[in-house]
Amino acid sequence: MAWSNFIVTAAGLVAIASLMRTDVRQSSRMLRHNLKTIRKWVEDGASTATKASEKTLGETAVGKAMRDAREEALKKKD
């Protein structure tokens, strides 16, 4: 009777360990996927915000001055 209890307990522990291992794999896979998706969203949002701010600033006097200063700096590099 003691051996059968030991075998059943060991089998139960192995089954639990196996289930936990696959659960950890699936969770880490899902986390990596979510991080990639969020990174893409942030990059898209940043590029969109940059384009929008350049467009908005370009129409003002400050934006024109910034553009002129940037062009002068590029000319000095060459």
DSSP file (Angstrom, degrees, kcal/mol; ACC not computed):
  #  RESIDUE AA STRUCTURE BP1 BP2  ACC     N-H-->O    O-->H-N    N-H-->O    O-->H-N    TCO  KAPPA ALPHA  PHI   PSI    X-CA   Y-CA   Z-CA
    1    1 A M     >        0   0    0      0, 0.0     4,-2.0     0, 0.0     5,-0.2   0.000 360.0 360.0 360.0 -38.7    0.0    0.0    0.0
    2    2 A A  H  >  +     0   0    0      1,-0.2     4,-2.2     2,-0.2     5,-0.1   0.895 360.0  51.0 -64.5 -39.2    2.9    2.4    0.8
    3    3 A W  H  > S+     0   0    0      1,-0.2     4,-2.6     2,-0.2    -1,-0.2   0.899 108.7  50.2 -66.4 -39.5    4.4    1.8   -2.6
    4    4 A S  H  > S+     0   0    0      2,-0.2     4,-2.6     1,-0.2    -1,-0.2   0.901 110.8  49.4 -67.0 -38.8    1.2    2.5   -4.5
    5    5 A N  H  X S+     0   0    0     -4,-2.0     4,-2.5     2,-0.2    -1,-0.2   0.913 112.2  49.1 -63.1 -41.7    0.7    5.7   -2.6
    6    6 A F  H  X S+     0   0    0     -4,-2.2     4,-2.6     2,-0.2    -2,-0.2   0.917 112.5  47.2 -63.3 -43.5    4.3    6.7   -3.4
    7    7 A I  H  X S+     0   0    0     -4,-2.6     4,-2.6     2,-0.2    -2,-0.2   0.915 113.1  48.0 -66.2 -43.5    3.8    5.9   -7.1
    8    8 A V  H  X S+     0   0    0     -4,-2.6     4,-2.2     2,-0.2    -2,-0.2   0.915 113.6  47.9 -64.1 -42.3    0.5    7.8   -7.3
    9    9 A T  H  X S+     0   0    0     -4,-2.5     4,-2.4     2,-0.2    -2,-0.2   0.923 112.6  48.2 -63.6 -45.1    2.1   10.8   -5.6
   10   10 A A  H  X S+     0   0    0     -4,-2.6     4,-2.3     1,-0.2    -2,-0.2   0.911 111.9  49.6 -62.9 -42.7    5.1   10.7   -7.9
   11   11 A A  H  X S+     0   0    0     -4,-2.6     4,-2.3     1,-0.2    -1,-0.2   0.897 111.0  50.3 -63.6 -40.1    2.9   10.4  -11.0
   12   12 A G  H  X S+     0   0    0     -4,-2.2     4,-2.4     2,-0.2    -2,-0.2   0.912 110.6  48.6 -63.3 -43.2    0.8   13.4   -9.8
   13   13 A L  H  X S+     0   0    0     -4,-2.4     4,-2.5     2,-0.2    -2,-0.2   0.893 111.5  49.7 -65.1 -39.7    3.9   15.5   -9.2
   14   14 A V  H  X S+     0   0    0     -4,-2.3     4,-2.4     2,-0.2    -2,-0.2   0.908 111.1  49.8 -64.6 -41.8    5.3   14.7  -12.6
   15   15 A A  H  X S+     0   0    0     -4,-2.3     4,-2.3     2,-0.2    -2,-0.2   0.917 112.2  47.2 -63.5 -43.5    2.0   15.5  -14.2
   16   16 A I  H  X S+     0   0    0     -4,-2.4     4,-2.6     2,-0.2     5,-0.2   0.922 112.1  50.1 -64.1 -44.4    1.8   18.9  -12.4
   17   17 A A  H  X S+     0   0    0     -4,-2.5     4,-2.1     1,-0.2    -2,-0.2   0.902 111.1  49.7 -61.2 -41.2    5.4   19.7  -13.3
   18   18 A S  H  X S+     0   0    0     -4,-2.4     4,-2.0     2,-0.2    -2,-0.2   0.918 111.7  47.5 -64.5 -44.3    4.7   18.9  -17.0
   19   19 A L  H  X S+     0   0    0     -4,-2.3     4,-2.1     1,-0.2    -2,-0.2   0.899 112.0  49.9 -64.3 -40.6    1.6   21.1  -17.1
   20   20 A M  H  X S+     0   0    0     -4,-2.6     4,-2.4     1,-0.2    -1,-0.2   0.886 108.3  54.1 -65.3 -37.7    3.4   24.0  -15.4
   21   21 A R  H  X S+     0   0    0     -4,-2.1     4,-1.9     1,-0.2    -2,-0.2   0.925 110.9  44.0 -64.2 -45.1    6.2   23.7  -17.9
   22   22 A T  H  X S+     0   0    0     -4,-2.0     4,-2.4     1,-0.2    -1,-0.2   0.866 112.3  54.1 -68.3 -34.4    4.0   23.9  -20.9
   23   23 A D  H  X S+     0   0    0     -4,-2.1     4,-2.4     2,-0.2    -2,-0.2   0.902 108.0  49.4 -65.3 -40.7    2.0   26.8  -19.3
   24   24 A V  H  X S+     0   0    0     -4,-2.4     4,-2.5     2,-0.2     5,-0.2   0.906 110.8  50.6 -64.9 -41.2    5.2   28.7  -18.7
   25   25 A R  H  X S+     0   0    0     -4,-1.9     4,-2.3     2,-0.2    -2,-0.2   0.935 112.3  46.1 -61.1 -46.9    6.2   28.2  -22.3
   26   26 A Q  H  X S+     0   0    0     -4,-2.4     4,-2.4     1,-0.2    -2,-0.2   0.901 112.8  50.4 -64.7 -40.2    2.9   29.4  -23.6
   27   27 A S  H  X S+     0   0    0     -4,-2.4     4,-2.4     2,-0.2    -1,-0.2   0.912 111.6  47.0 -65.0 -42.4    2.9   32.4  -21.3
   28   28 A S  H  X S+     0   0    0     -4,-2.5     4,-2.4     2,-0.2    -1,-0.2   0.886 111.6  51.4 -68.6 -36.5    6.4   33.5  -22.4
   29   29 A R  H  X S+     0   0    0     -4,-2.3     4,-2.1    -5,-0.2    -2,-0.2   0.919 112.0  46.7 -62.7 -43.6    5.5   33.0  -26.0
   30   30 A M  H  X S+     0   0    0     -4,-2.4     4,-2.5     2,-0.2    -2,-0.2   0.887 110.8  52.4 -66.8 -38.9    2.4   35.2  -25.6
   31   31 A L  H  X S+     0   0    0     -4,-2.4     4,-2.5     2,-0.2    -2,-0.2   0.927 109.3  49.1 -62.9 -45.2    4.4   37.8  -23.7
   32   32 A R  H  X S+     0   0    0     -4,-2.4     4,-2.1     1,-0.2    -2,-0.2   0.911 111.9  49.3 -60.6 -42.3    7.0   38.0  -26.5
   33   33 A H  H  X S+     0   0    0     -4,-2.1     4,-2.2     1,-0.2    -2,-0.2   0.921 111.7  48.4 -62.5 -44.9    4.2   38.4  -29.1
   34   34 A N  H  X S+     0   0    0     -4,-2.5     4,-2.7     1,-0.2    -2,-0.2   0.885 109.7  52.4 -64.8 -38.6    2.5   41.1  -27.0
   35   35 A L  H  X S+     0   0    0     -4,-2.5     4,-2.5     2,-0.2    -1,-0.2   0.904 109.1  49.6 -64.8 -40.3    5.8   43.0  -26.6
   36   36 A K  H  X S+     0   0    0     -4,-2.1     4,-2.1     2,-0.2    -2,-0.2   0.922 112.2  48.4 -62.1 -43.6    6.4   43.0  -30.3
   37   37 A T  H  X S+     0   0    0     -4,-2.2     4,-2.2     2,-0.2    -2,-0.2   0.927 112.4  47.1 -63.3 -45.8    2.9   44.3  -31.0
   38   38 A I  H  X S+     0   0    0     -4,-2.7     4,-2.6     1,-0.2    -1,-0.2   0.901 109.9  53.8 -63.9 -40.8    3.2   47.1  -28.4
   39   39 A R  H  X S+     0   0    0     -4,-2.5     4,-2.5     1,-0.2    -1,-0.2   0.907 108.9  49.2 -59.9 -42.0    6.7   48.0  -29.8
   40   40 A K  H  X S+     0   0    0     -4,-2.1     4,-2.7     2,-0.2     5,-0.2   0.916 110.7  50.5 -63.2 -42.7    5.1   48.3  -33.3
   41   41 A W  H  X S+     0   0    0     -4,-2.2     4,-2.7     1,-0.2    -2,-0.2   0.923 111.4  47.9 -60.5 -44.5    2.3   50.5  -31.9
   42   42 A V  H  X S+     0   0    0     -4,-2.6     4,-2.5     2,-0.2    -2,-0.2   0.918 112.9  47.9 -64.6 -43.8    4.7   52.8  -30.1
   43   43 A E  H  X S+     0   0    0     -4,-2.5     4,-2.4     2,-0.2    -1,-0.2   0.913 113.7  47.4 -64.2 -42.1    6.9   53.2  -33.2
   44   44 A D  H  X S+     0   0    0     -4,-2.7     4,-2.3     1,-0.2    -2,-0.2   0.915 113.5  48.2 -64.3 -42.1    4.0   53.9  -35.5
   45   45 A G  H  X S+     0   0    0     -4,-2.7     4,-2.5    -5,-0.2    -2,-0.2   0.888 111.5  50.0 -65.2 -39.2    2.6   56.4  -33.0
   46   46 A A  H  X S+     0   0    0     -4,-2.5     4,-2.4     2,-0.2    -2,-0.2   0.916 112.1  46.7 -67.1 -42.6    5.9   58.1  -32.6
   47   47 A S  H  X S+     0   0    0     -4,-2.4     4,-2.3     2,-0.2    -2,-0.2   0.896 113.8  48.8 -67.1 -38.0    6.4   58.4  -36.4
   48   48 A T  H  X S+     0   0    0     -4,-2.3     4,-2.4    -5,-0.2    -2,-0.2   0.911 112.2  48.4 -65.9 -42.1    2.8   59.7  -36.8
   49   49 A A  H  X S+     0   0    0     -4,-2.5     4,-2.6     2,-0.2    -2,-0.2   0.885 111.0  50.8 -66.0 -38.4    3.3   62.2  -34.0
   50   50 A T  H  X S+     0   0    0     -4,-2.4     4,-2.5     2,-0.2     5,-0.2   0.932 111.8  46.8 -64.7 -45.3    6.6   63.4  -35.5
   51   51 A K  H  X S+     0   0    0     -4,-2.3     4,-2.2     1,-0.2    -2,-0.2   0.912 113.9  48.4 -62.5 -42.1    5.0   63.9  -38.9
   52   52 A A  H  X S+     0   0    0     -4,-2.4     4,-2.5     2,-0.2    -2,-0.2   0.904 112.2  47.9 -66.4 -41.0    2.0   65.7  -37.5
   53   53 A S  H  X S+     0   0    0     -4,-2.6     4,-3.1     2,-0.2     5,-0.2   0.891 112.0  49.8 -69.2 -37.2    4.2   68.0  -35.3
   54   54 A E  H  X S+     0   0    0     -4,-2.5     4,-2.3     2,-0.2    -1,-0.2   0.904 112.2  48.3 -65.2 -39.7    6.5   68.8  -38.3
   55   55 A K  H  X S+     0   0    0     -4,-2.2     4,-0.7    -5,-0.2    -2,-0.2   0.922 115.6  43.8 -66.0 -43.2    3.4   69.6  -40.4
   56   56 A T  H >< S+     0   0    0     -4,-2.5     3,-0.7     1,-0.2     4,-0.4   0.924 117.2  45.0 -68.1 -45.1    1.9   71.8  -37.7
   57   57 A L  H >< S+     0   0    0     -4,-3.1     3,-1.5     1,-0.2     6,-0.7   0.840 103.6  65.3 -68.4 -32.2    5.2   73.5  -36.9
   58   58 A G  H 3< S+     0   0    0     -4,-2.3    -1,-0.2     1,-0.3    -2,-0.2   0.757  97.7  55.1 -62.7 -24.0    6.0   74.0  -40.6
   59   59 A E  T << S+     0   0    0     -3,-0.7    -1,-0.3    -4,-0.7    -2,-0.2   0.606 100.4  72.6 -85.1 -12.4    3.1   76.3  -41.0
   60   60 A T  S <> S-     0   0    0     -3,-1.5     4,-2.0    -4,-0.4     5,-0.1  -0.520  90.3-112.3-100.0 169.0    4.1   78.7  -38.2
   61   61 A A  H  > S+     0   0    0      2,-0.2     4,-2.3     1,-0.2     5,-0.2   0.883 118.6  52.6 -65.9 -38.3    7.0   81.2  -38.0
   62   62 A V  H  > S+     0   0    0      1,-0.2     4,-2.5     2,-0.2    -1,-0.2   0.917 108.5  50.4 -63.8 -42.8    8.8   79.1  -35.4
   63   63 A G  H  > S+     0   0    0     -6,-0.7     4,-2.3     1,-0.2    -5,-0.2   0.888 110.0  49.7 -62.4 -40.2    8.6   76.1  -37.7
   64   64 A K  H  X S+     0   0    0     -4,-2.0     4,-2.5    -7,-0.3    -1,-0.2   0.900 111.0  49.6 -65.9 -40.1    9.9   78.0  -40.6
   65   65 A A  H  X S+     0   0    0     -4,-2.3     4,-2.5     2,-0.2    -2,-0.2   0.898 111.2  49.5 -64.8 -40.2   12.8   79.3  -38.5
   66   66 A M  H  X S+     0   0    0     -4,-2.5     4,-2.3     2,-0.2    -2,-0.2   0.909 111.3  49.1 -65.4 -40.8   13.6   75.7  -37.3
   67   67 A R  H  X S+     0   0    0     -4,-2.3     4,-2.4     2,-0.2    -2,-0.2   0.912 111.7  48.9 -64.7 -42.5   13.5   74.4  -40.9
   68   68 A D  H  X S+     0   0    0     -4,-2.5     4,-2.4     2,-0.2    -2,-0.2   0.914 111.3  49.7 -63.1 -42.3   15.8   77.2  -42.0
   69   69 A A  H  X S+     0   0    0     -4,-2.5     4,-2.2     1,-0.2    -2,-0.2   0.891 111.1  49.7 -63.7 -39.5   18.2   76.5  -39.1
   70   70 A R  H  X S+     0   0    0     -4,-2.3     4,-2.0     2,-0.2    -1,-0.2   0.907 110.8  49.3 -65.2 -41.9   18.2   72.8  -39.9
   71   71 A E  H  X S+     0   0    0     -4,-2.4     4,-2.1     2,-0.2    -2,-0.2   0.898 110.8  50.2 -65.1 -39.8   19.0   73.5  -43.6
   72   72 A E  H  X S+     0   0    0     -4,-2.4     4,-2.2     2,-0.2    -1,-0.2   0.903 109.2  51.3 -64.2 -40.7   21.8   75.9  -42.7
   73   73 A A  H  X S+     0   0    0     -4,-2.2     4,-1.4     1,-0.2    -1,-0.2   0.894 110.2  49.4 -64.2 -38.9   23.3   73.2  -40.4
   74   74 A L  H  X S+     0   0    0     -4,-2.0     4,-1.4     1,-0.2    -1,-0.2   0.877 109.7  51.4 -67.3 -37.4   23.2   70.7  -43.2
   75   75 A K  H  < S+     0   0    0     -4,-2.1    -2,-0.2     1,-0.2    -1,-0.2   0.887 107.5  53.0 -66.1 -38.0   24.8   73.1  -45.6
   76   76 A K  H  < S+     0   0    0     -4,-2.2    -1,-0.2     1,-0.2    -2,-0.2   0.832 104.6  56.0 -66.8 -32.1   27.7   73.7  -43.1
   77   77 A K  H  <        0   0    0     -4,-1.4    -1,-0.2     1,-0.3    -2,-0.2   0.889 360.0 360.0 -65.5 -39.0   28.3   70.0  -42.8
   78   78 A D     <        0   0    0     -4,-1.4    -1,-0.3    -5,-0.1    -2,-0.2   0.488 360.0 360.0 -74.2 360.0   28.8   69.7  -46.6
